[in-house]
Amino acid sequence: MKTTITIASGPSREELFDGLRLFIEKRVINFNFKKNGTEIKVPLIIQGIEAEDGSGESWIIKFAIDYKKFIVYPLFCGELASNSVDLKSKAYYSTKNRTGTILN
């Protein structure tokens, strides 16, 4: 059975799009991921954003985990990489309530 990883909190719409705009600088945007009751801040590099619907508040984001900054959490990092989140992944994210779900 696959464990779901959710986004418990994340950036505003402006911060999200700034992360994409500054992708060339490998700008890091912090999200809080939650899995099995454990929540941890994860630095992401935003690689793409697609509109999920016409609301302007729901997005499919493509991201990479910035492992250089995340290495201080090796146990959770290993779980993310082996169970649900690869080096590059996608997530549904709502800028209205700042929550989402990792997609595979």
Secondary structure as GFF3:
##gff-version 3
##sequence-region A 1 104
A	DSSP	beta_strand	6	9	.	.	.	ID=ss1
A	DSSP	alpha_helix	13	21	.	.	.	ID=ss2
A	DSSP	three_ten_helix	23	25	.	.	.	ID=ss3
A	DSSP	beta_strand	28	35	.	.	.	ID=ss4
A	DSSP	beta_strand	38	51	.	.	.	ID=ss5
A	DSSP	beta_strand	58	65	.	.	.	ID=ss6
A	DSSP	alpha_helix	67	70	.	.	.	ID=ss7
A	DSSP	alpha_helix	74	79	.	.	.	ID=ss8
A	DSSP	pi_helix	80	84	.	.	.	ID=ss9
A	DSSP	beta_strand	88	94	.	.	.	ID=ss10
A	DSSP	beta_strand	99	103	.	.	.	ID=ss11
###
